[in-house]
Amino acid sequence: MAFNVTLETNNGVARIKLSGELDGLNAPIFQAEVAKAVSQGAKDLVLLMQDLDYMSSAGLRVLIFAKQKMGAKANIYVVGAQDTIINTLQKTGFDQSLILLDEDNIGELENV
């Protein structure tokens, strides 16, 4: 499946929807959207990953980039990620820097 990324920023919250396969070839597209969200003043980042089938280490580097650019006080929410993606985040320990939500808990974002 082809990679696709869309960004919507509202009231200081950036929502990025990812679908397809995030690898080294298209990670720069994702990174550009994160940089755009930061430039638009986003204080928190919501990554909608329900339709993301795969994420390589290049995608993980973009998540690290996002955390660095947004700062320590920013929350980064990962919503609906596949088990393989969550396992990667856990094995690297980066899950400690994110808020992982499954689709059943998406209601928690209403206050964000």
Buried (B, 14 or more C-beta within 10 A) or exposed (E): EEBEBEBEBEEEBBBBBBBBBBBEEBBEBBBEBBBBBBEEEBBBBBBBBBEBBBBBEBBBBBBEBBBEBBEEEBBBBBBBBBEEBBEBBEEBEBBEBBBBBEEEEBEEBEEB
